Amino acid sequence: MLPSMLFFLSAILLAPFFAALILKVKAFFAGKKGPPLLIQYYTLIKLFQKGSVYSTSTTFIFKLGPVLSFCCALSALMFLPVAGRPALFAFRGDVILVLYLLALGRFFTIAAAMDTASPFQGMGAAREAYFPIICEAAMFLILILLYVLTSNLQIKAFFQGGQPLLLWHKAGSPLMFVVIALFIILLTENARVPVDDPATHLELTMIHEVMVLDHSGPDLAFIELGSFCKLFFYAGLVARLVWPFETGVPALDLLLFFLALLAVYVAVGVMESVMARYRMDKVPKFVLTSFALAFFAVIVTLELAK
Amino acid sequence: MLVFWVGLLLILLGGVLALLLNRNFMWLKLTAVVLTAAGSLTGLGATLSLLNKAAPATISITYLHLLSLSFKIDGLAAFFLICIFGVALPAVIYSFHYMHRAENPLAVALHYLFFSLLIISMALLVSAADSITFMLFWELMSLSSFFLVIHKHESADNRRAGYLYLAFSQVGAMFLLAAFGLIYGHTGTFGLGNLSGLSQSVRLLIFILAVIGFGSKAGVFPLHVWLPQAHPAAPSPVSAVMSGVMIKTGIYGILRMYALLNLNSPVPGGIMLIAGIITGVLGGVYALGQQDLKRLLAYSSMENIGIILIGLGLGMLGVSAGKPIMAAFGFVGGLLHVLNHAAFKSLLFMAAGMVQHSTGTLSMDALGGLLKKMRLTGIAFLMGSLAIAGLPPFNGFISEFLVYFSGFHGTGLPRHGFVLCLLAIVSLAIISGLALAVFTKALGVAFQGEPRSAAARSATEKGWTMLLPMSALAGLCLFIGLMPKAFIQLAVQAAAGLNPAYGGLPLEPFMELIGQISRFSMLFLMLLILLLALRSQLYQGKTVTKAGTWGCGFTRPNTRMQYTGSSFSASILAFFRPLTKLTEDHPVIRGRFPGATHYLSKVNDLAEMYLRPVIVNPVLALFDKLRWIQHGDVHLYIGYILLTIVVLLFFV
């Protein structure tokens, strides 16, 4: 229990660092020096020290939203086996609970955006309600595949200890699709390029950033920290699949996991540097790719399972 | 059992006394509400006490050897009785302040009479033990709800909605008659005993007829056309009862029939699953396309019926494949969703009724900002939305979770079974995503932001009898979400009678799983409270100011510029394009100084679109051709009767 607690806390503490890494990669591609690696901590501390301005249109939902979505992201992290170690919580069906907790966070992000009466935020909210529908369907397809392989429905059985390696042995080729599909879901759910652009605030084509336009001070800090945690959650899953090996030496394993995690974040950064954001009507097609890949993987696995 | 009858008698007394007291508006309402509420409470108590008995309570009544009625309350009937009384109680209390048309007390008195008849007929039809009793109360239910729908019969739209509903329920009843007729033809009794002696094909035919007949009541696609018409027409407490429990009598019928037929084939499960998937997804999509709050809720009922059917379908599939865990989770998940939906949908209809009561409109694009004016209603609507979107820690999540679990268990089935389960899981994911979009839209457009009309600006919430039931139901939604054990036990008891092949259902797998989830939900709430405390600590001594919403540089925003419900849903609807035909009315803007213009859009329901050309017109054309039979000559009519009897004598 205690090591799990430590891993959970370290995940929260490290999440802003990894998010800053993406900025560094993007700066590298642009030929700039970029912000320091601790930039997100500075931002968070700055935000926590500030006061807030609230729109006269808003209600208690606007204030509840940031805390609740942060709470949901934290709860999701409690189920993540960091570096393949046992998570704080694990029970049958926990993965469904986690997906629905993230949906709860999304509900309140949307509700908080609709609270401001701003047409821009309404636009972002509509998109935030739209794309995850496809993402969730893809996610459940991936779950079906993992269930067929392991006959188990908990995160532990897919991502903890030697389980990822076992998955690769059982169905290596479909798992490649799963990694790509999961990466697309990561990009979509965490509002990254090419679905959304986290760099700018003021454009009609944004999703997540435009929804949090009116938040300020500690509320904004909660939102930011929550989104770092959410990204860490997805990246942690992908990293376990990308680097499934275990050396048996705990310290080395930990190091290798964080290197894999680093690679996932760098990949996100590279994506953001070399790609432009898709036009809004192209985004569903991009997200559907993950659905198609997952579907294909399920079918291939069925053949392998015979 | 006696207490149960006392409860029903009280409810009936409430309706009849209301009619007698129609001179005094206050007294009539008070008598009707108090007696009906007391009766529902008594019924609820009686049902709960019957549950603890080992053998199901039975009773039969014969009147002059003409009419014999028999009743039996087993676990399944008791489960639905709890839903019926549980919704009737808050709904009738709510109606006290809702029914405010003092200028027409007779209409209100009639409303209470039919309301009490509706509750009684539902209660008796789920406890019916033979087909005559069942059909008698089924028809009484259809008729009394028809009169409730046309309560405001001055409006032609409401009358049309009522007739449409009547037509659908009568056609549905004909299919049921055919099903019961087949049973009578093969067994020679009206009793609903075990029918496993019949041949497989006859049993399947009976099941299919029953699914069509009951499906038209439950709102299964494409037999749902009456739902979105009838709900906006009916008064809100009636909508709450109709959507909360009356459509579920269709589910009860299907389950009862399934239990009787004892079909050992994957076909019924497959039928239910496919019907559920289509109904659920289309219900979600069409709900998203609505601009009228009650129409949206009606389509969302369809979506939830889809979830229930998926759960029950998985259960049936599990039974036929010999997978007890899958069967148990499917049935219990589906049944629990019946109860959950009864709680949150009646809550949402009551909130919608409050909105209509205070603003006079249900069009979301004319509302907005209600949360500030109608705080309790808004919070209740928020909680209902969270519950219906299946989000933890509310009750909707628990039942959806159980259904998912059953689906995942089913992925171990061979070929067809696997494909069906895969479809079920993916469509459940899509349905819940759609539900989230539908209810963030309803909440965001109607309750949040700024008011879009004068009516919305001056909205208030009044009437404690309306606020109390809503708050209680909202509390119930959270309570079932946090402590679902007792309710799961009820559902397990109800499901136990369905698959006799396994005897009793195992309770342990549920309890272990659900125990984990409710523990985590508690922890989640504690973490939330902790974070909220942290937040208020962080804001201690800080400057917090109020200002207008940041308009991105635009200095003269007005409330009409907010994102409307139609624009919120436009892109999702475009994704489901072939299913959502959009009718737009938007004149082309001409000239340098264009005059006033307008824009109207409507999402067409496929079933509604094709109902007229495919069914109504051909039927009308056929009857037009048969008009010569009817020419007003009484002699000839008597001749027809004689001829029919003679012809029948040859056959029977």
Interface residues (C-beta under 8 A of the other chain):
Chain A: F48 K50 G51 S52 V53 Y54 S55 T56 S57 T58 T59 I61 K63 L64 V67 L68 F70 C71 L74 S75 F89 F91 R92 G93 D94 I96 L97 Y100 L101 A103 L104 R106 F107 I110 A111 A113 M114 D115 T116 A117 S118 P119 F120 Q121 G122 M123 A125 A126 R127 A129 Y130 P132 I133 I134 E136 A137 M139 F140 L141 L143 I144 Y147 V148 S151 L153 L202 L213 D214 G217 P218 D219 F222 M280 P284 V298 L302
Chain B: G368 G369 L371 K372 G378 L382 S385 L386 A389 G390 L391 P392 F397 F401 Y404 F405 F408 T411 G412 F418 L422 I425 V426 L428 A429 I430 S432 G433 L434 L436 A437 F439 T440 K441 L443 G444 V445 Q448 G449 E450 E512 L513 Q516 I517 F520 F524 L527 L528 L531 L532 R535 L538 Y539 K542 T543 V544 T545 K546 A547 G548 T549 W550 G551 C552 P557 T559 M561 Q562 Y563 S567 F568 S569 A570 S571 I572 F575
